[in-house]
Amino acid sequence: MNKNNLLDRTKQFALRTIKLSQAIPKTTEGIVIAKQVIRSGTSVGANYRAACRSRSKHDFISKLSIVEEETDETIFWMEILVEAGIIKKELLNDLMEEANQILAIVVKSKITTKQNQKNNKEFENRHSQFKN
């Protein structure tokens, strides 16, 4: 998965959550949940974009953690929509699958970045004796 592919996927995910929110009935609970879905769903794309512009690996990991949290929250609200009988599960299957895939990619990216960061520190520590 390259950066541009995930940038596009997270943006498309945001747009799809906006469409979902438009399909939610305009009841009191529907309005509240729709706002939550828009907030968390669009945050996934916005925060991944921010992660791609991070200034350090630590900053990158921090921003990916936000993407992870917002993706998980969006999944939560979709589960609520289904379990409360507001939206049929069949209508959300594809979007929930995309959310779960994005979540898995982000978690794996965090793990890989942390591991690379750890390996770089270990390499620097082993070779610091050769400096001046």
C-alpha positions in Angstrom: 0.0 0.0 0.0 1.6 3.3 -1.0 1.0 6.7 0.6 -1.0 8.1 -2.4 -3.3 5.0 -2.5 -4.2 5.4 1.2 -4.6 9.2 0.8 -7.2 8.5 -1.8 -8.9 5.7 0.1 -9.2 7.8 3.3 -10.6 10.7 1.3 -13.1 8.4 -0.4 -14.0 7.0 3.0 -14.7 10.5 4.2 -16.9 11.2 1.2 -18.8 7.9 1.7 -19.4 8.7 5.4 -20.9 12.0 4.4 -23.3 10.2 2.0 -24.1 7.8 4.8 -25.0 10.6 7.1 -27.3 12.0 4.5 -29.1 8.6 4.4 -29.7 8.5 8.2 -33.3 9.4 9.2 -33.7 12.9 10.5 -34.9 11.7 14.0 -33.4 13.1 17.2 -31.0 10.1 17.5 -30.4 10.0 13.8 -29.3 13.6 13.7 -26.9 13.1 16.6 -25.4 9.9 15.1 -25.1 11.5 11.7 -23.0 14.3 13.1 -20.8 11.8 14.9 -20.3 9.8 11.7 -19.4 12.9 9.7 -17.0 14.1 12.4 -15.1 10.9 12.9 -15.3 9.7 9.2 -14.0 12.9 7.7 -11.3 13.0 10.4 -9.8 9.8 9.1 -8.9 11.4 5.8 -7.9 14.7 7.2 -5.6 13.2 9.9 -4.0 10.7 7.5 -3.2 13.6 5.2 -1.7 15.4 8.2 0.3 12.3 9.1 1.8 12.2 5.5 3.1 15.7 6.2 4.5 15.0 9.6 8.0 16.3 10.5 9.3 13.3 12.4 8.6 9.6 12.9 7.3 10.4 16.4 4.9 13.0 14.9 3.9 10.4 12.2 3.1 7.8 14.8 1.1 10.3 16.9 -1.0 11.3 13.9 -1.5 7.7 12.9 -2.8 7.1 16.4 -5.5 9.7 15.8 -6.4 8.1 12.4 -6.7 4.8 14.3 -9.0 6.2 17.0 -11.2 8.1 14.5 -11.5 5.0 12.2 -12.5 2.9 15.2 -15.0 5.5 16.3 -16.6 5.5 12.9 -16.9 1.7 13.0 -18.5 2.1 16.4 -21.2 4.6 15.1 -21.9 2.3 12.1 -22.4 -0.6 14.5 -24.8 1.5 16.6 -26.7 2.4 13.4 -27.2 -1.3 12.7 -27.8 -2.5 16.2 -30.4 0.3 16.8 -32.2 -0.7 13.7 -31.6 2.7 12.0 -29.7 1.3 9.0 -29.7 -2.2 7.6 -26.4 -4.0 8.0 -26.4 -5.0 4.3 -26.2 -1.3 3.4 -23.2 -0.7 5.6 -21.2 -3.9 4.9 -18.9 -2.4 2.2 -18.2 0.8 4.2 -17.6 -1.2 7.4 -15.2 -3.5 5.5 -13.3 -0.5 4.1 -13.1 1.0 7.6 -11.7 -2.3 9.0 -9.1 -2.4 6.2 -8.0 1.2 6.8 -7.8 0.4 10.5 -5.6 -2.7 9.8 -3.3 -0.8 7.5 -2.9 2.1 9.9 -2.2 -0.2 12.9 0.4 -2.1 10.8 2.0 1.1 9.7 2.4 2.2 13.3 3.9 -1.1 14.3 6.3 -1.0 11.3 7.3 2.6 12.0 7.9 1.9 15.7 10.0 -1.2 14.8 12.1 0.8 12.2 12.6 3.6 14.8 13.7 1.0 17.4 16.1 -0.7 14.9 17.6 2.7 13.9 18.3 3.6 17.5 19.9 0.2 18.1 22.1 0.6 15.1 23.1 4.1 16.2 23.9 2.8 19.7 26.0 -0.1 18.4 28.0 2.2 16.1 28.3 5.2 18.4 31.7 3.9 19.6 33.1 4.6 16.1 32.3 8.3 16.3 35.2 10.7 17.4 
